[in-house]
C-alpha cells in the first residue's frame, strides 16, 4: 500500500559527528573517535521516517567520501535525498563531539560550509515545499546572511503554498557571537511558524521567563498555533491550541545527543497523521517523549 502522506521537508544540515564514546574528566584527553551520521535537521528527518511518515532533507554536502556516506545513510533510513545538493568546492562538515564527566556534549565543527550548501540547495525550495506536507526549520540556518536569506525564502514559500512551518531553534551557543541576536531571529521564525518546539533553555532565551509554563504561554503570543516546551526529564508543556503537561519516561542516559531531534521528528509525524489538528497534541506527546528518551540510550544522534 502506498503512503498517503506527502513528505515533511527538513531544511538544514547533514553533518558527520565524530564522537569520543566516553565521558571525560576535566583535562582528560580523548582517544578514539567513532563516526556517526548527524546534523539536527537530518536527525529530525530520520525520526519522521522511522515513524512511518515520508521525509526529505533539503540542504547540501561536499563532494567527498563523507558526503556520499551521509547521503547513503539517509537513504538507508528512507529519507528522500533528491533535494540535497553536492557542492564541489565545499567539505562535508565534521563535528568533533566530546562529553564531560556529567555527560554534557561539547561541539567543535570543522569544514563548515553551511552558506555554500544552502545556497546550492536553494533551487530546490519551490519544488520541494510545493510537494510537501510541512516544512521543518531551525535557527542554525539563520546565523549567516546567505543561509538566513534561504531560510526566510523557505518560510515565504511555505506560506504561499499553505504548508505548515515547524520550528525547533536547536540553539548552539558556539555558533553565535551574541545570544541576543539569536533570540531575535528565533522570535522572528516563531512568528512565522505553526508549531514551535524548544527546550526550557531556549524558551528562556527567547522570552526571558525561567518557568516552563509561563514561557510556553509567552511563546504562544508570538504567533505559533502550538508551542511545546521540554524541560529535560521533568515534564513537557504545551500552550496555544491545547495546554497539556506530560512527565516523560525515565531514561538511563548514555548520551543526550539527538534526543530533542528525535522528539521533534516524532512530534511532526504524529501531528501529520492527525492532519495538523493541534488540539490533539496530547495524543502525540507520549510517543514523542518516548522517542526522546530512547535516543539517550546510544552515543550517536541516530544510533
C-alpha positions as CSV (number, residue, x, y, z in Angstrom):
1,X,0.0,0.0,0.0
2,X,1.4,3.4,-0.9
3,X,1.9,6.0,1.8
4,X,-0.8,8.7,1.7
5,X,1.3,11.5,3.0
6,X,3.5,13.9,1.1
7,X,6.9,14.2,2.7
8,X,7.8,16.5,5.5
9,X,10.8,18.6,4.3
10,X,13.5,19.3,6.8
11,X,15.8,22.3,5.8
12,X,19.3,22.2,7.1
13,X,22.5,20.3,7.6
14,X,23.8,16.8,7.5
15,X,27.0,16.5,9.5
16,X,29.4,13.8,10.4
17,X,29.6,13.5,14.2
18,X,33.0,12.2,15.3
19,X,32.3,11.1,18.8
20,X,34.6,10.1,21.6
21,X,32.3,7.5,23.2
22,X,33.1,8.0,26.8
23,X,32.7,10.8,29.4
24,X,36.0,12.7,30.0
25,X,37.1,14.1,33.3
26,X,38.4,17.7,33.2
27,X,41.7,17.8,31.4
28,X,41.5,14.2,30.3
29,X,42.5,13.8,26.6
30,X,40.2,12.0,24.2
31,X,41.4,8.9,22.4
32,X,39.5,7.1,19.6
33,X,36.5,8.5,17.8
34,X,33.6,6.9,16.1
35,X,31.8,8.4,13.1
36,X,28.0,8.8,13.4
37,X,25.6,10.5,10.9
38,X,24.2,13.7,12.4
39,X,23.0,17.2,11.8
40,X,19.9,18.5,13.6
41,X,17.6,18.6,10.6
42,X,18.9,15.3,9.2
43,X,18.2,13.7,12.6
44,X,14.7,15.1,12.5
45,X,14.1,13.7,9.0
46,X,15.3,10.3,10.2
47,X,12.9,10.4,13.1
48,X,10.0,11.3,10.9
49,X,10.7,8.4,8.6
50,X,11.1,6.0,11.4
51,X,7.6,7.0,12.5
52,X,6.1,5.9,9.1
53,X,5.7,9.4,7.5
54,X,7.8,10.3,4.4
55,X,10.5,12.8,5.0
56,X,13.2,14.6,2.9
57,X,16.3,16.7,3.7
58,X,16.9,19.9,1.8
59,X,20.5,21.0,2.2
60,X,23.9,20.1,0.9
61,X,27.1,18.1,1.4
62,X,30.5,18.3,0.0
63,X,31.6,16.2,-3.0
64,X,33.7,13.9,-0.8
65,X,33.6,10.5,0.8
66,X,31.8,11.8,3.9
67,X,29.1,13.5,1.8
68,X,28.5,10.2,0.0
69,X,28.3,8.3,3.3
70,X,25.8,10.8,4.8
71,X,23.6,10.6,1.8
72,X,23.7,6.8,1.8
73,X,22.8,6.7,5.5
74,X,19.8,9.0,4.9
75,X,18.6,6.8,2.0
76,X,19.1,3.7,4.2
77,X,16.6,5.4,6.6
78,X,14.2,6.0,3.7
79,X,14.8,9.8,3.9
80,X,14.5,11.3,0.4
81,X,17.7,12.9,-0.8
82,X,16.6,14.4,-4.1
83,X,16.9,17.9,-2.7
84,X,20.4,17.5,-1.3
85,X,22.9,19.5,-3.3
86,X,26.5,18.3,-3.8
87,X,28.9,21.2,-3.7
88,X,32.3,20.8,-5.5
89,X,34.4,23.3,-3.5
90,X,33.0,22.6,0.0
91,X,34.0,20.0,2.5
92,X,31.3,18.0,4.3
93,X,31.4,19.3,7.8
94,X,32.8,17.2,10.6
95,X,31.7,17.8,14.2
96,X,34.0,16.7,17.0
97,X,31.9,15.8,20.0
98,X,33.3,15.4,23.5
99,X,31.3,14.6,26.6
100,X,32.3,15.9,30.0
101,X,32.2,14.0,33.3
102,X,28.5,14.9,33.7
103,X,27.7,13.6,30.1
104,X,27.2,17.1,28.6
105,X,28.4,17.3,25.0
106,X,30.6,20.0,23.5
107,X,30.9,20.5,19.8
108,X,33.7,21.7,17.5
109,X,32.8,22.0,13.8
110,X,35.4,21.6,11.0
111,X,34.8,22.4,7.4
112,X,31.5,24.2,7.9
113,X,30.2,25.5,4.6
114,X,26.5,26.0,5.5
115,X,26.3,29.1,3.4
116,X,27.6,27.4,0.3
117,X,25.5,24.2,0.7
118,X,22.2,26.1,1.5
119,X,22.8,28.4,-1.5
120,X,23.3,25.4,-3.7
121,X,20.1,23.8,-2.4
122,X,18.1,27.0,-2.8
123,X,17.0,25.9,-6.3
124,X,15.0,23.1,-4.8
125,X,13.0,25.3,-2.4
126,X,9.9,25.8,-4.5
127,X,9.5,22.3,-6.0
128,X,10.3,20.7,-2.6
129,X,7.9,22.8,-0.5
130,X,5.2,22.7,-3.2
131,X,5.1,19.0,-2.8
132,X,5.5,18.8,1.0
133,X,3.2,18.2,3.9
134,X,5.1,20.5,6.2
135,X,8.5,22.3,6.5
136,X,10.8,21.9,9.5
137,X,13.4,24.6,10.2
138,X,15.9,25.5,12.9
139,X,18.0,28.5,13.9
140,X,21.4,27.2,12.7
141,X,20.5,28.4,9.2
142,X,19.9,31.9,10.5
143,X,23.5,32.6,11.7
144,X,25.0,33.9,8.4
145,X,23.3,36.3,5.9
146,X,23.3,33.8,2.9
147,X,21.6,30.9,4.7
148,X,19.4,33.3,6.6
149,X,18.0,34.6,3.2
150,X,17.4,31.0,2.1
151,X,15.6,30.2,5.4
152,X,13.4,33.3,5.1
153,X,12.6,32.4,1.5
154,X,11.6,28.9,2.6
155,X,9.1,30.3,5.1
156,X,7.7,32.6,2.5
157,X,7.2,29.8,0.0
158,X,5.6,27.6,2.7
159,X,3.1,30.4,3.5
160,X,2.3,30.9,-0.2
161,X,1.7,27.1,-0.6
162,X,-0.3,26.9,2.6
163,X,2.2,24.4,4.1
164,X,2.7,24.5,7.9
165,X,6.1,25.5,9.2
166,X,7.5,23.7,12.3
167,X,10.4,25.5,14.1
168,X,12.9,24.0,16.5
169,X,15.5,26.6,17.5
170,X,18.2,23.9,18.4
171,X,20.3,26.8,19.8
172,X,24.0,26.1,19.7
173,X,25.9,28.9,21.6
174,X,29.2,28.1,19.8
175,X,27.6,29.2,16.5
176,X,26.5,32.7,17.7
177,X,28.6,35.6,18.8
178,X,25.7,37.2,20.6
179,X,22.8,35.3,22.2
180,X,20.5,38.4,21.9
181,X,20.8,38.2,18.2
182,X,20.0,34.5,18.2
183,X,16.9,35.2,20.4
184,X,15.7,37.9,18.0
185,X,16.0,35.6,15.0
186,X,14.2,32.9,16.9
187,X,11.4,35.2,17.7
188,X,11.2,36.1,14.0
189,X,10.9,32.4,13.0
190,X,8.5,31.6,15.8
191,X,6.2,34.3,14.5
192,X,6.0,32.7,11.0
193,X,5.6,29.1,12.3
194,X,2.6,27.0,13.1
195,X,4.5,24.9,15.6
196,X,7.3,25.9,17.9
197,X,9.1,23.2,19.9
198,X,12.0,24.1,22.1
199,X,13.7,23.1,25.4
200,X,13.4,25.2,28.5
201,X,16.8,26.9,28.0
202,X,15.7,28.0,24.5
203,X,12.3,29.2,25.8
204,X,14.0,31.3,28.4
205,X,16.5,32.7,25.9
206,X,13.6,33.8,23.7
207,X,11.2,35.1,26.4
208,X,13.4,35.8,29.5
209,X,11.0,33.6,31.5
210,X,12.5,30.7,33.5
211,X,9.2,28.9,34.3
212,X,8.3,26.4,31.6
213,X,4.5,27.1,31.7
214,X,4.8,30.8,31.7
215,X,7.5,30.7,28.9
216,X,5.2,28.4,26.8
217,X,2.3,30.8,27.1
218,X,4.5,33.8,26.3
219,X,5.9,32.0,23.2
220,X,2.3,31.3,22.0
221,X,1.7,35.1,21.9
222,X,4.5,35.4,19.2
223,X,2.3,33.7,16.7
224,X,2.6,29.9,16.6
225,X,-0.6,27.9,17.0
226,X,1.1,25.3,19.1
227,X,4.1,25.6,21.5
228,X,5.8,22.6,23.0
229,X,8.5,23.2,25.7
230,X,10.5,20.3,27.0
231,X,12.1,20.5,30.5
232,X,14.6,17.7,30.4
233,X,13.2,14.6,32.1
234,X,10.9,16.7,34.3
235,X,8.0,17.5,32.1
236,X,6.7,18.5,28.7
237,X,4.5,21.6,28.5
238,X,2.2,22.8,25.6
239,X,0.4,26.1,25.0
240,X,-1.7,27.6,22.3
241,X,-4.1,25.1,20.7
242,X,-4.0,23.0,23.8
243,X,-2.5,23.1,27.3
244,X,-1.1,19.7,28.2
245,X,1.6,18.6,30.8
246,X,3.3,15.3,30.5
247,X,6.0,13.6,32.5
248,X,8.5,11.8,30.2
249,X,9.6,8.3,30.9
250,X,12.8,7.7,32.9
251,X,16.0,7.1,30.9
252,X,19.4,5.6,31.7
253,X,21.4,8.2,29.7
254,X,24.3,7.2,27.6
255,X,24.3,10.4,25.7
256,X,21.7,13.2,25.3
257,X,22.8,13.8,21.7
258,X,19.8,13.9,19.3
259,X,17.2,13.5,22.0
260,X,15.5,16.8,21.0
261,X,15.6,15.9,17.3
262,X,14.0,12.5,17.9
263,X,11.3,14.2,19.9
264,X,10.7,16.8,17.2
265,X,10.6,14.3,14.4
266,X,8.2,12.0,16.2
267,X,6.0,15.1,17.1
268,X,5.9,16.2,13.5
269,X,5.0,12.7,12.3
270,X,2.2,12.4,14.8
271,X,0.8,15.8,14.0
272,X,0.9,15.0,10.3
273,X,-1.1,11.7,10.9
274,X,-3.7,13.8,12.8
275,X,-4.0,16.1,9.8
276,X,-2.4,19.0,11.7
277,X,-5.1,19.2,14.3
278,X,-3.0,20.8,17.0
279,X,-5.7,20.4,19.6
280,X,-5.0,16.7,19.6
281,X,-1.3,17.2,20.6
282,X,-1.9,15.1,23.8
283,X,-2.3,12.0,21.6
284,X,1.1,12.6,20.1
285,X,3.2,13.7,23.1
286,X,3.7,10.2,24.7
287,X,5.4,8.8,21.6
288,X,7.5,12.0,21.1
289,X,8.7,11.8,24.8
290,X,9.4,8.1,24.4
291,X,11.5,8.7,21.2
292,X,13.5,11.4,23.0
293,X,14.1,9.1,25.9
294,X,15.1,6.2,23.7
295,X,17.6,8.4,21.8
296,X,19.5,8.9,25.1
297,X,20.4,5.2,25.1
298,X,23.2,5.4,22.5
299,X,26.1,7.6,21.7
300,X,25.1,8.9,18.2
301,X,22.1,11.1,17.5
302,X,20.6,8.5,15.2
303,X,22.0,5.2,16.5
